[in-house]
Amino acid sequence: MTEAERDAYHAEKMRKKKEARTRMLATKTEERGLLIVHTGKGKGKSTAAFGMVFRAIGHGFKVGVVQFVKGAWGTGERDILEKFQDFVTIRAMGEGFTWDTQDRQRDLAAAAAAWKQAKEMIADPSYKMVLLDELNICLRYDYLPLEEVIEVLKNKPRDTHVIVTGRNAKDELIEIADLVTEMTEIKHPFRTGVKAQAGIEF
């Protein structure tokens, strides 16, 4: 095969791939709000979710954020989001991780208060996206009634995106979600003695 023939072959191959892609994209016509779940033992669940939040703000969308666990911590994303109050409402409702508080009743009360905020945001049509950060932790420890959470998320407004983060997502949540990503840990510096650092973990 000559060089010219190879070039022609590759050009034809690319043309066919482009046509196939165009045909495939033409079948994707629906636009609606998604239920998105970021779970798994690997790092990056909340980080990826906040990336979507910043992207939505860039498009001028109103976004709601409820932090179910990390409210007791100062985080870089919260500091930045507070500068965009015209576009984002952030509610840091958590009391820290359960192994930090050692007080189940306080954890239950904090989860209930956060869930109340979350339901109000999801029901408010002015919000285009709602992030429920670490909701999966609350569901794992039975701080909230799973059936109610599933019912609310199943019946969210059609055009609202809802993102749920946290490891150990319940099967019932995965079942109703439109997009589920599982973060898999390959290596983590914590295992070699490196502590959580500003700009990386918070």
ZATIVO-129624 format. One record per residue: residue number from 1; x, y, z of N, C-alpha, C in turn. Coordinates in nm, 4 decimals. Layout:
# residues N
  num      n_xx      n_yy      n_zz     ca_xx     ca_yy     ca_zz      c_xx      c_yy      c_zz
  NUM         X         Y         Z         X         Y         Z         X         Y         Z
...
END
This chain:
# residues 202
  num      n_xx      n_yy      n_zz     ca_xx     ca_yy     ca_zz      c_xx      c_yy      c_zz
    1    0.0854   -0.1193    0.0000    0.0000    0.0000    0.0000    0.0887    0.1240    0.0000
    2    0.0602    0.2164   -0.0914    0.1386    0.3393   -0.0978    0.0976    0.4330    0.0152
    3    0.1798    0.5369    0.0339    0.1480    0.6359    0.1375    0.0166    0.7059    0.1068
    4   -0.0075    0.7342   -0.0205   -0.1316    0.8006   -0.0611   -0.2516    0.7105   -0.0335
    5   -0.2347    0.5800   -0.0593   -0.3431    0.4860   -0.0337   -0.3711    0.4731    0.1163
    6   -0.2613    0.4725    0.1961   -0.2797    0.4671    0.3419   -0.3546    0.5894    0.3916
    7   -0.3156    0.7063    0.3403   -0.3829    0.8308    0.3798   -0.5310    0.8269    0.3423
    8   -0.5600    0.7758    0.2226   -0.6986    0.7671    0.1771   -0.7777    0.6688    0.2625
    9   -0.7135    0.5577    0.2988   -0.7788    0.4573    0.3835   -0.8137    0.5163    0.5197
   10   -0.7166    0.5864    0.5811   -0.7402    0.6458    0.7135   -0.8442    0.7574    0.7071
   11   -0.8416    0.8349    0.5998   -0.9402    0.9421    0.5842   -1.0809    0.8838    0.5729
   12   -1.0957    0.7738    0.4965   -1.2268    0.7103    0.4813   -1.2734    0.6498    0.6133
   13   -1.1780    0.5905    0.6871   -1.2112    0.5327    0.8172   -1.2606    0.6407    0.9127
   14   -1.1935    0.7556    0.9153   -1.2343    0.8666    1.0019   -1.3702    0.9218    0.9598
   15   -1.3933    0.9280    0.8272   -1.5215    0.9780    0.7784   -1.6362    0.8881    0.8253
   16   -1.6154    0.7563    0.8183   -1.7194    0.6625    0.8600   -1.7444    0.6712    1.0100
   17   -1.6365    0.6879    1.0893   -1.6526    0.7015    1.2341   -1.7305    0.8277    1.2681
   18   -1.7003    0.9365    1.1954   -1.7701    1.0630    1.2198   -1.9179    1.0504    1.1846
   19   -1.9475    0.9828    1.0751   -2.0872    0.9627    1.0356   -2.1611    0.8784    1.1397
   20   -2.0947    0.7734    1.1893   -2.1568    0.6874    1.2901   -2.1839    0.7647    1.4185
   21   -2.0886    0.8495    1.4557   -2.1065    0.9306    1.5759   -2.2212    1.0293    1.5573
   22   -2.2289    1.0911    1.4403   -2.3368    1.1854    1.4119   -2.4725    1.1166    1.4194
   23   -2.4804    0.9938    1.3642   -2.6062    0.9177    1.3702   -2.6421    0.8841    1.5144
   24   -2.5404    0.8446    1.5930   -2.5650    0.8089    1.7318   -2.6123    0.9304    1.8123
   25   -2.5460    1.0460    1.7936   -2.5836    1.1665    1.8666   -2.7233    1.2142    1.8286
   26   -2.7633    1.1880    1.7052   -2.8959    1.2306    1.6600   -3.0071    1.1591    1.7347
   27   -2.9764    1.0427    1.7927   -3.0780    0.9687    1.8684   -3.0899    1.0182    2.0123
   28   -2.9969    1.1012    2.0585   -2.9971    1.1510    2.1961   -3.0636    1.2878    2.2000
   29   -3.1948    1.2871    2.2189   -3.2712    1.4118    2.2074   -3.3304    1.4599    2.3394
   30   -3.3327    1.3726    2.4410   -3.3969    1.4097    2.5668   -3.3042    1.4940    2.6526
   31   -3.3603    1.5954    2.7146   -3.2857    1.6779    2.8104   -3.3674    1.6875    2.9380
   32   -3.3086    1.6438    3.0508   -3.3803    1.6462    3.1781   -3.2801    1.6421    3.2917
   33   -3.3278    1.6731    3.4104   -3.2427    1.6661    3.5277   -3.2060    1.5223    3.5599
   34   -3.0834    1.5028    3.6064   -3.0331    1.3691    3.6365   -3.0170    1.3491    3.7866
   35   -3.0322    1.2246    3.8284   -2.9926    1.1845    3.9631   -2.8560    1.1177    3.9494
   36   -2.7553    1.1782    4.0103   -2.6161    1.1375    3.9937   -2.5624    1.0907    4.1281
   37   -2.4936    0.9771    4.1290   -2.4370    0.9221    4.2518   -2.2867    0.9023    4.2332
   38   -2.2087    0.9593    4.3250   -2.0641    0.9354    4.3315   -2.0375    0.8543    4.4578
   39   -1.9884    0.7317    4.4399   -1.9661    0.6453    4.5545   -1.8334    0.5729    4.5395
   40   -1.8074    0.4767    4.6271   -1.6827    0.4017    4.6215   -1.5843    0.4445    4.7295
   41   -1.4812    0.3612    4.7500   -1.3831    0.3853    4.8554   -1.2735    0.4828    4.8141
   42   -1.2638    0.5129    4.6867   -1.1583    0.6018    4.6398   -1.1882    0.7480    4.6656
   43   -1.0835    0.8293    4.6650   -1.0951    0.9733    4.6851   -1.1538    1.0390    4.5600
   44   -1.2253    1.1480    4.5786   -1.2686    1.2278    4.4646   -1.4182    1.2395    4.4445
   45   -1.4967    1.1795    4.5318   -1.6424    1.1821    4.5147   -1.6972    1.3244    4.5267
   46   -1.6658    1.3886    4.6389   -1.7125    1.5267    4.6581   -1.6407    1.6218    4.5629
   47   -1.5137    1.5965    4.5395   -1.4356    1.6828    4.4498   -1.4993    1.6872    4.3115
   48   -1.5363    1.5705    4.2590   -1.6005    1.5660    4.1274   -1.7359    1.6363    4.1304
   49   -1.8097    1.6166    4.2394   -1.9413    1.6806    4.2511   -1.9282    1.8326    4.2547
   50   -1.8302    1.8830    4.3308   -1.8117    2.0280    4.3352   -1.7639    2.0818    4.2004
   51   -1.6939    1.9991    4.1243   -1.6597    2.0393    3.9879   -1.7843    2.0653    3.9056
   52   -1.8861    1.9799    3.9203   -2.0143    2.0013    3.8513   -2.0829    2.1272    3.9015
   53   -2.0736    2.1512    4.0326   -2.1326    2.2720    4.0895   -2.0702    2.3962    4.0268
   54   -1.9378    2.4000    4.0204   -1.8707    2.5160    3.9613   -1.9050    2.5297    3.8126
   55   -1.9173    2.4183    3.7438   -1.9560    2.4224    3.6022   -2.0957    2.4810    3.5881
   56   -2.1884    2.4378    3.6742   -2.3260    2.4897    3.6675   -2.3297    2.6401    3.6946
   57   -2.2525    2.6842    3.7947   -2.2445    2.8274    3.8242   -2.1926    2.9030    3.7022
   58   -2.0964    2.8442    3.6327   -2.0421    2.9063    3.5115   -2.1471    2.9275    3.4045
   59   -2.2511    2.8446    3.4049   -2.3610    2.8599    3.3100   -2.4713    2.9499    3.3639
   60   -2.4492    3.0060    3.4836   -2.5475    3.0967    3.5415   -2.6620    3.0275    3.6124
   61   -2.6475    2.8971    3.6418   -2.7525    2.8233    3.7096   -2.7479    2.8486    3.8603
   62   -2.8634    2.8419    3.9230   -2.8699    2.8485    4.0687   -2.8474    2.7079    4.1250
   63   -2.7612    2.6971    4.2250   -2.7216    2.5682    4.2810   -2.7397    2.5692    4.4317
   64   -2.7879    2.4579    4.4855   -2.7965    2.4394    4.6294   -2.7015    2.3301    4.6740
   65   -2.6351    2.3508    4.7864   -2.5421    2.2516    4.8410   -2.5773    2.2274    4.9873
   66   -2.5959    2.1004    5.0223   -2.6154    2.0625    5.1619   -2.5040    1.9644    5.1972
   67   -2.4237    1.9999    5.2973   -2.3170    1.9114    5.3435   -2.3670    1.8394    5.4683
   68   -2.3853    1.7091    5.4553   -2.4450    1.6299    5.5625   -2.3459    1.5934    5.6717
   69   -2.2174    1.5925    5.6423   -2.1178    1.5476    5.7396   -2.0131    1.6533    5.7669
   70   -1.9679    1.7205    5.6622   -1.8487    1.8035    5.6743   -1.8738    1.9422    5.7303
   71   -1.9913    1.9660    5.7812   -2.0229    2.0999    5.8300   -1.9332    2.1489    5.9418
   72   -1.8785    2.0567    6.0181   -1.7925    2.0957    6.1299   -1.6527    2.1373    6.0823
   73   -1.6218    2.1099    5.9548   -1.4900    2.1426    5.9001   -1.4965    2.2710    5.8187
   74   -1.3865    2.3446    5.8157   -1.3721    2.4524    5.7197   -1.3174    2.3921    5.5912
   75   -1.3781    2.4240    5.4764   -1.3316    2.3669    5.3503   -1.3093    2.4771    5.2473
   76   -1.2141    2.4532    5.1581   -1.1838    2.5500    5.0542   -1.3003    2.5746    4.9611
   77   -1.3741    2.4679    4.9270   -1.4860    2.4855    4.8347   -1.5941    2.5735    4.8956
   78   -1.6175    2.5607    5.0264   -1.7189    2.6440    5.0902   -1.6752    2.7906    5.0880
   79   -1.5488    2.8159    5.1148   -1.4986    2.9540    5.1141   -1.5151    3.0185    4.9767
   80   -1.4872    2.9411    4.8704   -1.5022    2.9945    4.7344   -1.6493    3.0147    4.6998
   81   -1.7326    2.9158    4.7303   -1.8740    2.9252    4.6934   -1.9438    3.0415    4.7612
   82   -1.8992    3.0770    4.8804   -1.9606    3.1907    4.9500   -1.9383    3.3224    4.8772
   83   -1.8455    3.3257    4.7825   -1.8231    3.4457    4.7006   -1.9221    3.4538    4.5844
   84   -2.0014    3.3479    4.5649   -2.0973    3.3439    4.4540   -2.2393    3.3304    4.5085
   85   -2.2734    3.4130    4.6052   -2.4022    3.3994    4.6741   -2.5219    3.4268    4.5841
   86   -2.5002    3.4946    4.4713   -2.6113    3.5154    4.3782   -2.6500    3.3858    4.3086
   87   -2.5583    3.2891    4.3050   -2.5813    3.1660    4.2310   -2.5897    3.0416    4.3190
   88   -2.5373    3.0461    4.4386   -2.5291    2.9243    4.5183   -2.5721    2.9481    4.6623
   89   -2.6447    2.8512    4.7157   -2.6801    2.8489    4.8580   -2.6125    2.7270    4.9167
   90   -2.5288    2.7468    5.0180   -2.4587    2.6339    5.0778   -2.4960    2.6231    5.2250
   91   -2.5354    2.5029    5.2642   -2.5731    2.4759    5.4019   -2.4826    2.3658    5.4561
   92   -2.3915    2.4034    5.5423   -2.3012    2.3071    5.6061   -2.3673    2.2634    5.7354
   93   -2.4332    2.1476    5.7313   -2.5215    2.1068    5.8400   -2.4635    1.9978    5.9287
   94   -2.3562    1.9328    5.8840   -2.3055    1.8178    5.9569   -2.2341    1.8550    6.0850
   95   -2.2172    1.7552    6.1690   -2.1475    1.7726    6.2968   -2.0126    1.7012    6.2964
   96   -1.9680    1.6607    6.1785   -1.8456    1.5817    6.1712   -1.8795    1.4354    6.1567
   97   -1.7790    1.3531    6.1343   -1.8025    1.2107    6.1174   -1.8462    1.1464    6.2479
   98   -1.9215    1.0391    6.2378   -1.9772    0.9749    6.3568   -1.8695    0.9331    6.4558
   99   -1.7523    0.8931    6.4028   -1.6467    0.8528    6.4952   -1.5825    0.9720    6.5650
  100   -1.6094    1.0939    6.5131   -1.5629    1.2145    6.5819   -1.6596    1.2554    6.6930
  101   -1.7907    1.2460    6.6646   -1.8876    1.2983    6.7604   -1.9177    1.2004    6.8731
  102   -1.9248    1.0702    6.8396   -1.9606    0.9683    6.9394   -2.0929    1.0017    7.0080
  103   -2.1837    1.0654    6.9353   -2.3121    1.1067    6.9923   -2.4200    1.0841    6.8867
  104   -2.4810    0.9665    6.8890   -2.5758    0.9301    6.7841   -2.6950    1.0243    6.7799
  105   -2.7446    1.0655    6.8938   -2.8619    1.1531    6.8946   -2.8305    1.2865    6.8266
  106   -2.7114    1.3382    6.8502   -2.6724    1.4634    6.7847   -2.6574    1.4426    6.6343
  107   -2.6004    1.3266    6.5968   -2.5867    1.2957    6.4542   -2.7240    1.2841    6.3874
  108   -2.8180    1.2181    6.4548   -2.9530    1.2037    6.4012   -3.0197    1.3394    6.3819
  109   -3.0040    1.4270    6.4808   -3.0646    1.5603    6.4722   -3.0015    1.6414    6.3591
  110   -2.8693    1.6315    6.3453   -2.8006    1.7050    6.2385   -2.8434    1.6536    6.1015
  111   -2.8553    1.5213    6.0880   -2.8975    1.4622    5.9606   -3.0398    1.5043    5.9260
  112   -3.1292    1.5054    6.0249   -3.2681    1.5450    6.0015   -3.2772    1.6908    5.9576
  113   -3.1990    1.7777    6.0221   -3.1994    1.9199    5.9851   -3.1452    1.9390    5.8428
  114   -3.0399    1.8656    5.8096   -2.9821    1.8754    5.6749   -3.0802    1.8232    5.5705
  115   -3.1473    1.7133    5.6006   -3.2429    1.6559    5.5068   -3.3610    1.7502    5.4837
  116   -3.4035    1.8203    5.5878   -3.5114    1.9187    5.5726   -3.4689    2.0277    5.4736
  117   -3.3456    2.0779    5.4891   -3.2932    2.1779    5.3949   -3.2874    2.1205    5.2535
  118   -3.2406    1.9960    5.2430   -3.2264    1.9329    5.1117   -3.3616    1.9219    5.0419
  119   -3.4644    1.8775    5.1145   -3.5976    1.8637    5.0546   -3.6503    1.9982    5.0059
  120   -3.6256    2.1035    5.0834   -3.6719    2.2362    5.0428   -3.6021    2.2819    4.9149
  121   -3.4724    2.2571    4.9061   -3.3987    2.2963    4.7848   -3.4452    2.2167    4.6638
  122   -3.4623    2.0850    4.6811   -3.5044    2.0001    4.5690   -3.6420    2.0426    4.5184
  123   -3.7307    2.0804    4.6091   -3.8672    2.1201    4.5709   -3.8731    2.2590    4.5096
  124   -3.7712    2.3404    4.5302   -3.7694    2.4785    4.4814   -3.7262    2.4801    4.3347
  125   -3.8164    2.5165    4.2426   -3.7832    2.5113    4.0998   -3.6753    2.6104    4.0565
  126   -3.6380    2.7036    4.1428   -3.5330    2.7980    4.1043   -3.3941    2.7334    4.1064
  127   -3.3807    2.6194    4.1753   -3.2524    2.5494    4.1784   -3.2420    2.4545    4.0589
  128   -3.1372    2.4709    3.9818   -3.1119    2.3822    3.8675   -3.0353    2.2575    3.9116
  129   -2.9547    2.2707    4.0176   -2.8732    2.1596    4.0675   -2.8691    2.1645    4.2189
  130   -2.8775    2.0459    4.2812   -2.8661    2.0351    4.4263   -2.7650    1.9249    4.4571
  131   -2.6631    1.9597    4.5347   -2.5618    1.8629    4.5770   -2.5895    1.8213    4.7213
  132   -2.6046    1.6914    4.7422   -2.6247    1.6353    4.8759   -2.4952    1.5628    4.9133
  133   -2.4021    1.6411    4.9678   -2.2676    1.5918    4.9935   -2.2647    1.5003    5.1151
  134   -2.2187    1.3767    5.0952   -2.2070    1.2745    5.2002   -2.3425    1.2247    5.2527
  135   -2.4476    1.2414    5.1731   -2.5766    1.1841    5.2126   -2.5653    1.0327    5.2309
  136   -2.4816    0.9690    5.1492   -2.4685    0.8229    5.1603   -2.4208    0.7784    5.2984
  137   -2.3409    0.8614    5.3639   -2.2949    0.8278    5.4995   -2.4139    0.8209    5.5944
  138   -2.5023    0.9189    5.5834   -2.6213    0.9209    5.6696   -2.7110    0.7998    5.6437
  139   -2.7231    0.7613    5.5176   -2.8055    0.6449    5.4852   -2.7406    0.5167    5.5347
  140   -2.6088    0.5109    5.5257   -2.5380    0.3913    5.5707   -2.5596    0.3665    5.7199
  141   -2.5588    0.4733    5.7990   -2.5735    0.4601    5.9440   -2.7183    0.4734    5.9914
  142   -2.8112    0.4716    5.8949   -2.9547    0.4781    5.9271   -2.9912    0.6036    6.0052
  143   -2.9289    0.7163    5.9696   -2.9645    0.8432    6.0318   -3.0918    0.9013    5.9700
  144   -3.1257    0.8548    5.8494   -3.2444    0.9028    5.7794   -3.3230    0.7826    5.7283
  145   -3.4550    0.7971    5.7136   -3.5354    0.6857    5.6604   -3.5093    0.6679    5.5105
  146   -3.4510    0.5550    5.4740   -3.4137    0.5301    5.3348   -3.5333    0.5418    5.2412
  147   -3.6465    0.4882    5.2817   -3.7650    0.4891    5.1954   -3.8062    0.6315    5.1608
  148   -3.8007    0.7210    5.2593   -3.8389    0.8608    5.2333   -3.7404    0.9275    5.1386
  149   -3.6119    0.9042    5.1620   -3.5098    0.9644    5.0750   -3.5282    0.9174    4.9314
  150   -3.5484    0.7879    4.9126   -3.5668    0.7337    4.7779   -3.6909    0.7939    4.7128
  151   -3.7981    0.8061    4.7895   -3.9228    0.8620    4.7354   -3.9035    1.0061    4.6901
  152   -3.8356    1.0862    4.7712   -3.8121    1.2267    4.7351   -3.7254    1.2360    4.6097
  153   -3.6196    1.1560    4.6047   -3.5289    1.1622    4.4902   -3.5948    1.1100    4.3625
  154   -3.6765    1.0064    4.3753   -3.7483    0.9535    4.2585   -3.8438    1.0571    4.2014
  155   -3.8993    1.1401    4.2880   -4.0018    1.2353    4.2465   -3.9514    1.3797    4.2413
  156   -3.8217    1.3956    4.2297   -3.7645    1.5306    4.2188   -3.8203    1.5993    4.0944
  157   -3.8184    1.7336    4.0903   -3.8636    1.8028    3.9692   -3.7855    1.7546    3.8462
  158   -3.8539    1.7457    3.7351   -3.7973    1.6846    3.6147   -3.6678    1.7513    3.5688
  159   -3.6580    1.8823    3.5828   -3.5425    1.9544    3.5281   -3.4304    1.9777    3.6295
  160   -3.4432    1.9236    3.7486   -3.3429    1.9459    3.8535   -3.2411    1.8325    3.8566
  161   -3.1130    1.8695    3.8535   -3.0062    1.7715    3.8730   -2.9818    1.7571    4.0233
  162   -2.9721    1.6337    4.0724   -2.9380    1.6089    4.2122   -2.8168    1.5167    4.2155
  163   -2.7141    1.5582    4.2899   -2.5915    1.4794    4.3039   -2.5818    1.4309    4.4475
  164   -2.5589    1.3024    4.4649   -2.5436    1.2420    4.5970   -2.4033    1.1829    4.6061
  165   -2.3300    1.2168    4.7138   -2.1954    1.1625    4.7288   -2.1834    1.0795    4.8568
  166   -2.0745    1.0064    4.8638   -2.0427    0.9274    4.9827   -2.0257    0.7807    4.9489
  167   -1.9366    0.7146    5.0207   -1.9128    0.5727    4.9953   -2.0318    0.4891    5.0409
  168   -2.0336    0.3660    4.9959   -2.1376    0.2690    5.0350   -2.2789    0.3133    4.9982
  169   -2.2971    0.3610    4.8754   -2.4317    0.3979    4.8307   -2.5243    0.2772    4.8409
  170   -2.6436    0.3016    4.8876   -2.7429    0.1950    4.9004   -2.7857    0.1441    4.7616
  171   -2.8149    0.0146    4.7542   -2.8582   -0.0449    4.6275   -2.9829    0.0241    4.5746
  172   -3.0736    0.0615    4.6638   -3.1980    0.1270    4.6219   -3.1711    0.2607    4.5542
  173   -3.0673    0.3308    4.6022   -3.0306    0.4586    4.5403   -2.9668    0.4358    4.4039
  174   -2.8777    0.3394    4.3967   -2.8125    0.3073    4.2689   -2.9172    0.2677    4.1653
  175   -3.0185    0.1957    4.2097   -3.1228    0.1483    4.1180   -3.1956    0.2632    4.0503
  176   -3.2240    0.3708    4.1227   -3.3039    0.4801    4.0642   -3.2179    0.5880    4.0001
  177   -3.0864    0.5830    4.0192   -2.9978    0.6874    3.9669   -2.9843    0.6771    3.8151
  178   -2.9572    0.7922    3.7529   -2.9299    0.7963    3.6089   -2.7822    0.7752    3.5791
  179   -2.6976    0.8231    3.6686   -2.5522    0.8169    3.6473   -2.4875    0.7790    3.7800
  180   -2.4114    0.6713    3.7799   -2.3431    0.6250    3.9010   -2.1959    0.6055    3.8682
  181   -2.1107    0.6676    3.9468   -1.9666    0.6516    3.9315   -1.9099    0.5981    4.0614
  182   -1.8296    0.4928    4.0518   -1.7648    0.4361    4.1691   -1.6165    0.4701    4.1641
  183   -1.5714    0.5459    4.2643   -1.4304    0.5810    4.2742   -1.3546    0.4627    4.3367
  184   -1.2522    0.4153    4.2698   -1.1751    0.3017    4.3171   -1.0377    0.3486    4.3647
  185   -1.0042    0.3153    4.4867   -0.8725    0.3540    4.5393   -0.7651    0.2589    4.4885
  186   -0.6629    0.3155    4.4286   -0.5451    0.2385    4.3873   -0.4321    0.2626    4.4878
  187   -0.4058    0.3893    4.5152   -0.3073    0.4285    4.6167   -0.3604    0.5514    4.6885
  188   -0.3235    0.5663    4.8152   -0.3627    0.6859    4.8901   -0.2488    0.7222    4.9841
  189   -0.2078    0.8497    4.9875   -0.0946    0.8890    5.0711   -0.1181    0.8713    5.2206
  190   -0.2442    0.8678    5.2636   -0.2762    0.8484    5.4050   -0.2132    0.7186    5.4569
  191   -0.2071    0.6186    5.3705   -0.1540    0.4881    5.4103   -0.0034    0.4908    5.4319
  192    0.0613    0.5949    5.3834    0.2061    0.6071    5.4049    0.2383    0.7192    5.5034
  193    0.1376    0.7613    5.5814    0.1618    0.8576    5.6881    0.1397    1.0022    5.6525
  194    0.0856    1.0304    5.5347    0.0608    1.1699    5.4941   -0.0775    1.2112    5.5431
  195   -0.0842    1.3198    5.6160   -0.2113    1.3646    5.6728   -0.2962    1.4372    5.5673
  196   -0.4240    1.4558    5.5984   -0.5128    1.5338    5.5114   -0.4614    1.6765    5.5004
  197   -0.4603    1.7287    5.3783   -0.3991    1.8599    5.3529   -0.4956    1.9566    5.2871
  198   -0.4795    2.0833    5.3215   -0.5592    2.1898    5.2597   -0.5344    2.1900    5.1086
  199   -0.6420    2.2049    5.0330   -0.6310    2.2075    4.8880   -0.6396    2.0698    4.8252
  200   -0.6218    1.9647    4.9034   -0.6320    1.8286    4.8530   -0.7548    1.7608    4.9124
  201   -0.7636    1.7552    5.0436   -0.8800    1.6918    5.1078   -0.9877    1.7910    5.1504
  202   -0.9523    1.9157    5.1748   -1.0533    2.0123    5.2219   -1.0170    2.1525    5.1779
END
